[in-house]
Amino acid sequence: MKKLLLITLLAAFIGCKKDAANKAGLKGSWEYRGTACYCLAATDTNAKKPGNGNIIIFADNTYKRFAKDTLKKSGTYVVVKDTLGPQPVNRIIYDNDTASDKIFFRMDQNKLTFFGQTPLAADGPEYYYERIKS
């Protein structure tokens, strides 16, 4: 009986993680469009243009990150609910690395923005991506 309960809870937990990613709308291909911060600007002026090859592809629970069309990293990810101050936010955790700096994201139609715990006004960068394929 205990084994059946454990299997049921594990299946529900895995299902919730998958649902969170699907509800977040991350599935698809996203191309880098720029960074906002009060820091130094990128020196590669082509890095923001469409067709730059700086892409993240999200599937149900896996990702691939390309830089100039070359695969740089791939692995797994989960989306969890978190808070930033009093605000609820979506957090993405890559490769089950819960000890790394927190990465949050928000979406507005076909725009995806990644940001950390330091706000933009305090020199915290925001990275912008645009959906190029669902």
Rosetta constraint file for C-alpha pairs under 8 A:
AtomPair CA 1 CA 5 HARMONIC 6.32 0.50
AtomPair CA 2 CA 6 HARMONIC 6.12 0.50
AtomPair CA 3 CA 7 HARMONIC 6.11 0.50
AtomPair CA 4 CA 8 HARMONIC 6.12 0.50
AtomPair CA 5 CA 9 HARMONIC 6.16 0.50
AtomPair CA 6 CA 10 HARMONIC 6.08 0.50
AtomPair CA 7 CA 11 HARMONIC 6.10 0.50
AtomPair CA 8 CA 12 HARMONIC 6.20 0.50
AtomPair CA 9 CA 13 HARMONIC 6.10 0.50
AtomPair CA 10 CA 14 HARMONIC 6.20 0.50
AtomPair CA 11 CA 15 HARMONIC 6.04 0.50
AtomPair CA 12 CA 16 HARMONIC 6.13 0.50
AtomPair CA 13 CA 17 HARMONIC 6.42 0.50
AtomPair CA 14 CA 18 HARMONIC 6.36 0.50
AtomPair CA 15 CA 19 HARMONIC 6.11 0.50
AtomPair CA 16 CA 20 HARMONIC 6.08 0.50
AtomPair CA 17 CA 21 HARMONIC 6.52 0.50
AtomPair CA 17 CA 78 HARMONIC 6.22 0.50
AtomPair CA 17 CA 79 HARMONIC 6.59 0.50
AtomPair CA 17 CA 80 HARMONIC 7.34 0.50
AtomPair CA 18 CA 22 HARMONIC 6.31 0.50
AtomPair CA 18 CA 60 HARMONIC 6.43 0.50
AtomPair CA 18 CA 61 HARMONIC 6.76 0.50
AtomPair CA 18 CA 78 HARMONIC 7.58 0.50
AtomPair CA 19 CA 23 HARMONIC 5.88 0.50
AtomPair CA 20 CA 24 HARMONIC 5.99 0.50
AtomPair CA 20 CA 78 HARMONIC 7.91 0.50
AtomPair CA 20 CA 79 HARMONIC 5.83 0.50
AtomPair CA 20 CA 80 HARMONIC 6.86 0.50
AtomPair CA 21 CA 25 HARMONIC 6.57 0.50
AtomPair CA 21 CA 26 HARMONIC 6.37 0.50
AtomPair CA 21 CA 27 HARMONIC 7.57 0.50
AtomPair CA 21 CA 60 HARMONIC 6.83 0.50
AtomPair CA 21 CA 61 HARMONIC 7.41 0.50
AtomPair CA 21 CA 78 HARMONIC 6.69 0.50
AtomPair CA 21 CA 79 HARMONIC 5.43 0.50
AtomPair CA 22 CA 26 HARMONIC 6.68 0.50
AtomPair CA 22 CA 27 HARMONIC 6.77 0.50
AtomPair CA 22 CA 60 HARMONIC 7.05 0.50
AtomPair CA 24 CA 79 HARMONIC 7.77 0.50
AtomPair CA 24 CA 90 HARMONIC 7.86 0.50
AtomPair CA 26 CA 58 HARMONIC 6.15 0.50
AtomPair CA 26 CA 59 HARMONIC 7.89 0.50
AtomPair CA 27 CA 57 HARMONIC 7.33 0.50
AtomPair CA 27 CA 58 HARMONIC 4.77 0.50
AtomPair CA 27 CA 59 HARMONIC 5.14 0.50
AtomPair CA 27 CA 60 HARMONIC 6.59 0.50
AtomPair CA 27 CA 134 HARMONIC 6.56 0.50
AtomPair CA 28 CA 57 HARMONIC 5.65 0.50
AtomPair CA 28 CA 58 HARMONIC 5.35 0.50
AtomPair CA 28 CA 59 HARMONIC 6.57 0.50
AtomPair CA 28 CA 131 HARMONIC 7.17 0.50
AtomPair CA 28 CA 132 HARMONIC 7.74 0.50
AtomPair CA 28 CA 133 HARMONIC 5.53 0.50
AtomPair CA 28 CA 134 HARMONIC 4.21 0.50
AtomPair CA 29 CA 55 HARMONIC 6.72 0.50
AtomPair CA 29 CA 56 HARMONIC 5.83 0.50
AtomPair CA 29 CA 57 HARMONIC 4.35 0.50
AtomPair CA 29 CA 58 HARMONIC 6.46 0.50
AtomPair CA 29 CA 131 HARMONIC 5.84 0.50
AtomPair CA 29 CA 132 HARMONIC 5.58 0.50
AtomPair CA 29 CA 133 HARMONIC 4.97 0.50
AtomPair CA 29 CA 134 HARMONIC 6.31 0.50
AtomPair CA 30 CA 55 HARMONIC 5.46 0.50
AtomPair CA 30 CA 56 HARMONIC 5.23 0.50
AtomPair CA 30 CA 57 HARMONIC 6.26 0.50
AtomPair CA 30 CA 112 HARMONIC 7.82 0.50
AtomPair CA 30 CA 129 HARMONIC 5.66 0.50
AtomPair CA 30 CA 130 HARMONIC 5.27 0.50
AtomPair CA 30 CA 131 HARMONIC 4.40 0.50
AtomPair CA 30 CA 132 HARMONIC 5.58 0.50
AtomPair CA 30 CA 133 HARMONIC 7.17 0.50
AtomPair CA 31 CA 50 HARMONIC 7.51 0.50
AtomPair CA 31 CA 51 HARMONIC 7.95 0.50
AtomPair CA 31 CA 52 HARMONIC 7.67 0.50
AtomPair CA 31 CA 53 HARMONIC 7.11 0.50
AtomPair CA 31 CA 54 HARMONIC 5.71 0.50
AtomPair CA 31 CA 55 HARMONIC 4.40 0.50
AtomPair CA 31 CA 56 HARMONIC 6.54 0.50
AtomPair CA 31 CA 129 HARMONIC 5.14 0.50
AtomPair CA 31 CA 130 HARMONIC 5.32 0.50
AtomPair CA 31 CA 131 HARMONIC 6.42 0.50
AtomPair CA 31 CA 132 HARMONIC 6.48 0.50
AtomPair CA 32 CA 47 HARMONIC 7.45 0.50
AtomPair CA 32 CA 48 HARMONIC 6.18 0.50
AtomPair CA 32 CA 52 HARMONIC 7.69 0.50
AtomPair CA 32 CA 54 HARMONIC 5.56 0.50
AtomPair CA 32 CA 55 HARMONIC 6.20 0.50
AtomPair CA 32 CA 127 HARMONIC 7.60 0.50
AtomPair CA 32 CA 128 HARMONIC 5.99 0.50
AtomPair CA 32 CA 129 HARMONIC 4.33 0.50
AtomPair CA 32 CA 130 HARMONIC 6.54 0.50
AtomPair CA 33 CA 47 HARMONIC 7.36 0.50
AtomPair CA 33 CA 48 HARMONIC 4.35 0.50
AtomPair CA 33 CA 49 HARMONIC 6.61 0.50
AtomPair CA 33 CA 50 HARMONIC 7.53 0.50
AtomPair CA 33 CA 127 HARMONIC 7.80 0.50
AtomPair CA 33 CA 128 HARMONIC 5.35 0.50
AtomPair CA 33 CA 129 HARMONIC 5.15 0.50
AtomPair CA 33 CA 130 HARMONIC 6.59 0.50
AtomPair CA 34 CA 47 HARMONIC 7.53 0.50
AtomPair CA 34 CA 48 HARMONIC 5.27 0.50
AtomPair CA 34 CA 127 HARMONIC 6.03 0.50
AtomPair CA 34 CA 128 HARMONIC 5.25 0.50
AtomPair CA 34 CA 129 HARMONIC 7.26 0.50
AtomPair CA 35 CA 125 HARMONIC 6.55 0.50
AtomPair CA 35 CA 126 HARMONIC 5.55 0.50
AtomPair CA 35 CA 127 HARMONIC 4.56 0.50
AtomPair CA 35 CA 128 HARMONIC 6.04 0.50
AtomPair CA 36 CA 120 HARMONIC 7.47 0.50
AtomPair CA 36 CA 125 HARMONIC 5.59 0.50
AtomPair CA 36 CA 126 HARMONIC 5.20 0.50
AtomPair CA 36 CA 127 HARMONIC 6.64 0.50
AtomPair CA 37 CA 120 HARMONIC 5.85 0.50
AtomPair CA 37 CA 121 HARMONIC 7.68 0.50
AtomPair CA 37 CA 123 HARMONIC 5.49 0.50
AtomPair CA 37 CA 124 HARMONIC 6.04 0.50
AtomPair CA 37 CA 125 HARMONIC 4.55 0.50
AtomPair CA 37 CA 126 HARMONIC 6.57 0.50
AtomPair CA 38 CA 120 HARMONIC 7.55 0.50
AtomPair CA 38 CA 121 HARMONIC 7.53 0.50
AtomPair CA 38 CA 122 HARMONIC 7.90 0.50
AtomPair CA 38 CA 123 HARMONIC 5.11 0.50
AtomPair CA 38 CA 124 HARMONIC 7.73 0.50
AtomPair CA 38 CA 125 HARMONIC 7.69 0.50
AtomPair CA 39 CA 123 HARMONIC 6.55 0.50
AtomPair CA 45 CA 49 HARMONIC 7.96 0.50
AtomPair CA 46 CA 52 HARMONIC 6.52 0.50
AtomPair CA 47 CA 52 HARMONIC 5.61 0.50
AtomPair CA 47 CA 54 HARMONIC 7.42 0.50
AtomPair CA 48 CA 52 HARMONIC 6.68 0.50
AtomPair CA 52 CA 68 HARMONIC 6.13 0.50
AtomPair CA 52 CA 69 HARMONIC 7.96 0.50
AtomPair CA 53 CA 66 HARMONIC 6.74 0.50
AtomPair CA 53 CA 67 HARMONIC 5.90 0.50
AtomPair CA 53 CA 68 HARMONIC 4.11 0.50
AtomPair CA 53 CA 69 HARMONIC 4.52 0.50
AtomPair CA 53 CA 70 HARMONIC 7.86 0.50
AtomPair CA 54 CA 65 HARMONIC 7.61 0.50
AtomPair CA 54 CA 66 HARMONIC 5.38 0.50
AtomPair CA 54 CA 67 HARMONIC 4.40 0.50
AtomPair CA 54 CA 68 HARMONIC 5.25 0.50
AtomPair CA 54 CA 69 HARMONIC 6.55 0.50
AtomPair CA 55 CA 65 HARMONIC 5.89 0.50
AtomPair CA 55 CA 66 HARMONIC 5.05 0.50
AtomPair CA 55 CA 67 HARMONIC 6.65 0.50
AtomPair CA 55 CA 69 HARMONIC 7.53 0.50
AtomPair CA 56 CA 63 HARMONIC 6.88 0.50
AtomPair CA 56 CA 64 HARMONIC 5.68 0.50
AtomPair CA 56 CA 65 HARMONIC 4.52 0.50
AtomPair CA 56 CA 66 HARMONIC 6.27 0.50
AtomPair CA 57 CA 63 HARMONIC 5.43 0.50
AtomPair CA 57 CA 64 HARMONIC 5.18 0.50
AtomPair CA 57 CA 65 HARMONIC 6.54 0.50
AtomPair CA 58 CA 62 HARMONIC 5.99 0.50
AtomPair CA 58 CA 63 HARMONIC 4.53 0.50
AtomPair CA 58 CA 64 HARMONIC 6.80 0.50
AtomPair CA 59 CA 63 HARMONIC 6.14 0.50
AtomPair CA 61 CA 76 HARMONIC 5.54 0.50
AtomPair CA 61 CA 77 HARMONIC 5.43 0.50
AtomPair CA 61 CA 78 HARMONIC 6.38 0.50
AtomPair CA 62 CA 74 HARMONIC 7.35 0.50
AtomPair CA 62 CA 75 HARMONIC 5.54 0.50
AtomPair CA 62 CA 76 HARMONIC 4.16 0.50
AtomPair CA 62 CA 77 HARMONIC 5.77 0.50
AtomPair CA 63 CA 74 HARMONIC 5.46 0.50
AtomPair CA 63 CA 75 HARMONIC 5.60 0.50
AtomPair CA 63 CA 76 HARMONIC 5.94 0.50
AtomPair CA 63 CA 77 HARMONIC 6.85 0.50
AtomPair CA 64 CA 71 HARMONIC 6.99 0.50
AtomPair CA 64 CA 72 HARMONIC 7.76 0.50
AtomPair CA 64 CA 73 HARMONIC 5.90 0.50
AtomPair CA 64 CA 74 HARMONIC 4.26 0.50
AtomPair CA 64 CA 75 HARMONIC 6.80 0.50
AtomPair CA 65 CA 71 HARMONIC 5.98 0.50
AtomPair CA 65 CA 72 HARMONIC 5.74 0.50
AtomPair CA 65 CA 73 HARMONIC 5.20 0.50
AtomPair CA 65 CA 74 HARMONIC 6.10 0.50
AtomPair CA 66 CA 70 HARMONIC 5.10 0.50
AtomPair CA 66 CA 71 HARMONIC 4.38 0.50
AtomPair CA 66 CA 72 HARMONIC 5.37 0.50
AtomPair CA 66 CA 73 HARMONIC 7.14 0.50
AtomPair CA 67 CA 71 HARMONIC 6.59 0.50
AtomPair CA 67 CA 72 HARMONIC 6.44 0.50
AtomPair CA 75 CA 94 HARMONIC 7.24 0.50
AtomPair CA 75 CA 95 HARMONIC 5.78 0.50
AtomPair CA 76 CA 94 HARMONIC 5.93 0.50
AtomPair CA 76 CA 95 HARMONIC 4.88 0.50
AtomPair CA 76 CA 96 HARMONIC 7.35 0.50
AtomPair CA 77 CA 92 HARMONIC 6.71 0.50
AtomPair CA 77 CA 93 HARMONIC 5.44 0.50
AtomPair CA 77 CA 94 HARMONIC 4.39 0.50
AtomPair CA 77 CA 95 HARMONIC 5.61 0.50
AtomPair CA 77 CA 96 HARMONIC 6.83 0.50
AtomPair CA 78 CA 92 HARMONIC 5.79 0.50
AtomPair CA 78 CA 93 HARMONIC 5.40 0.50
AtomPair CA 78 CA 94 HARMONIC 6.80 0.50
AtomPair CA 78 CA 96 HARMONIC 7.71 0.50
AtomPair CA 79 CA 90 HARMONIC 6.57 0.50
AtomPair CA 79 CA 91 HARMONIC 5.62 0.50
AtomPair CA 79 CA 92 HARMONIC 4.63 0.50
AtomPair CA 79 CA 93 HARMONIC 6.44 0.50
AtomPair CA 80 CA 90 HARMONIC 5.94 0.50
AtomPair CA 80 CA 91 HARMONIC 5.30 0.50
AtomPair CA 80 CA 92 HARMONIC 6.47 0.50
AtomPair CA 80 CA 93 HARMONIC 7.78 0.50
AtomPair CA 81 CA 88 HARMONIC 6.94 0.50
AtomPair CA 81 CA 89 HARMONIC 5.96 0.50
AtomPair CA 81 CA 90 HARMONIC 4.94 0.50
AtomPair CA 81 CA 91 HARMONIC 6.04 0.50
AtomPair CA 82 CA 88 HARMONIC 5.80 0.50
AtomPair CA 82 CA 89 HARMONIC 5.34 0.50
AtomPair CA 82 CA 90 HARMONIC 6.06 0.50
AtomPair CA 82 CA 91 HARMONIC 6.17 0.50
AtomPair CA 83 CA 87 HARMONIC 5.40 0.50
AtomPair CA 83 CA 88 HARMONIC 4.37 0.50
AtomPair CA 83 CA 89 HARMONIC 5.41 0.50
AtomPair CA 84 CA 88 HARMONIC 6.38 0.50
AtomPair CA 84 CA 89 HARMONIC 6.58 0.50
AtomPair CA 84 CA 117 HARMONIC 6.95 0.50
AtomPair CA 89 CA 104 HARMONIC 6.74 0.50
AtomPair CA 89 CA 105 HARMONIC 7.33 0.50
AtomPair CA 89 CA 106 HARMONIC 7.63 0.50
AtomPair CA 90 CA 104 HARMONIC 5.65 0.50
AtomPair CA 90 CA 105 HARMONIC 5.81 0.50
AtomPair CA 90 CA 106 HARMONIC 6.95 0.50
AtomPair CA 91 CA 102 HARMONIC 7.04 0.50
AtomPair CA 91 CA 103 HARMONIC 5.75 0.50
AtomPair CA 91 CA 104 HARMONIC 4.27 0.50
AtomPair CA 91 CA 105 HARMONIC 6.28 0.50
AtomPair CA 92 CA 102 HARMONIC 7.71 0.50
AtomPair CA 92 CA 103 HARMONIC 5.83 0.50
AtomPair CA 92 CA 104 HARMONIC 6.06 0.50
AtomPair CA 92 CA 105 HARMONIC 7.31 0.50
AtomPair CA 93 CA 97 HARMONIC 6.34 0.50
AtomPair CA 93 CA 98 HARMONIC 6.47 0.50
AtomPair CA 93 CA 102 HARMONIC 7.61 0.50
AtomPair CA 93 CA 103 HARMONIC 7.19 0.50
AtomPair CA 98 CA 102 HARMONIC 7.98 0.50
AtomPair CA 101 CA 116 HARMONIC 7.56 0.50
AtomPair CA 102 CA 116 HARMONIC 6.00 0.50
AtomPair CA 102 CA 117 HARMONIC 6.85 0.50
AtomPair CA 103 CA 114 HARMONIC 6.65 0.50
AtomPair CA 103 CA 115 HARMONIC 5.90 0.50
AtomPair CA 103 CA 116 HARMONIC 5.02 0.50
AtomPair CA 103 CA 117 HARMONIC 7.62 0.50
AtomPair CA 104 CA 114 HARMONIC 5.67 0.50
AtomPair CA 104 CA 115 HARMONIC 5.29 0.50
AtomPair CA 104 CA 116 HARMONIC 5.81 0.50
AtomPair CA 104 CA 117 HARMONIC 7.90 0.50
AtomPair CA 105 CA 112 HARMONIC 6.98 0.50
AtomPair CA 105 CA 113 HARMONIC 5.39 0.50
AtomPair CA 105 CA 114 HARMONIC 4.39 0.50
AtomPair CA 105 CA 115 HARMONIC 6.04 0.50
AtomPair CA 106 CA 112 HARMONIC 6.01 0.50
AtomPair CA 106 CA 113 HARMONIC 5.43 0.50
AtomPair CA 106 CA 114 HARMONIC 6.84 0.50
AtomPair CA 107 CA 111 HARMONIC 5.63 0.50
AtomPair CA 107 CA 112 HARMONIC 4.66 0.50
AtomPair CA 107 CA 113 HARMONIC 6.36 0.50
AtomPair CA 108 CA 112 HARMONIC 6.68 0.50
AtomPair CA 110 CA 130 HARMONIC 5.71 0.50
AtomPair CA 110 CA 131 HARMONIC 5.15 0.50
AtomPair CA 111 CA 128 HARMONIC 7.07 0.50
AtomPair CA 111 CA 129 HARMONIC 5.83 0.50
AtomPair CA 111 CA 130 HARMONIC 4.75 0.50
AtomPair CA 111 CA 131 HARMONIC 6.44 0.50
AtomPair CA 112 CA 128 HARMONIC 5.86 0.50
AtomPair CA 112 CA 129 HARMONIC 5.01 0.50
AtomPair CA 112 CA 130 HARMONIC 6.14 0.50
AtomPair CA 112 CA 131 HARMONIC 7.59 0.50
AtomPair CA 113 CA 126 HARMONIC 6.42 0.50
AtomPair CA 113 CA 127 HARMONIC 5.51 0.50
AtomPair CA 113 CA 128 HARMONIC 4.68 0.50
AtomPair CA 113 CA 129 HARMONIC 6.30 0.50
AtomPair CA 114 CA 126 HARMONIC 5.67 0.50
AtomPair CA 114 CA 127 HARMONIC 5.15 0.50
AtomPair CA 114 CA 128 HARMONIC 6.71 0.50
AtomPair CA 115 CA 119 HARMONIC 7.93 0.50
AtomPair CA 115 CA 124 HARMONIC 7.43 0.50
AtomPair CA 115 CA 125 HARMONIC 6.39 0.50
AtomPair CA 115 CA 126 HARMONIC 4.79 0.50
AtomPair CA 115 CA 127 HARMONIC 6.63 0.50
AtomPair CA 116 CA 124 HARMONIC 6.87 0.50
AtomPair CA 116 CA 125 HARMONIC 7.50 0.50
AtomPair CA 116 CA 126 HARMONIC 7.71 0.50
AtomPair CA 117 CA 124 HARMONIC 7.64 0.50
AtomPair CA 118 CA 122 HARMONIC 6.38 0.50
AtomPair CA 118 CA 123 HARMONIC 7.16 0.50
AtomPair CA 118 CA 124 HARMONIC 4.73 0.50
AtomPair CA 118 CA 125 HARMONIC 7.94 0.50
AtomPair CA 119 CA 123 HARMONIC 6.79 0.50
AtomPair CA 119 CA 124 HARMONIC 4.97 0.50
AtomPair CA 119 CA 125 HARMONIC 7.63 0.50
AtomPair CA 120 CA 124 HARMONIC 4.35 0.50
AtomPair CA 120 CA 125 HARMONIC 5.73 0.50
AtomPair CA 120 CA 126 HARMONIC 6.80 0.50
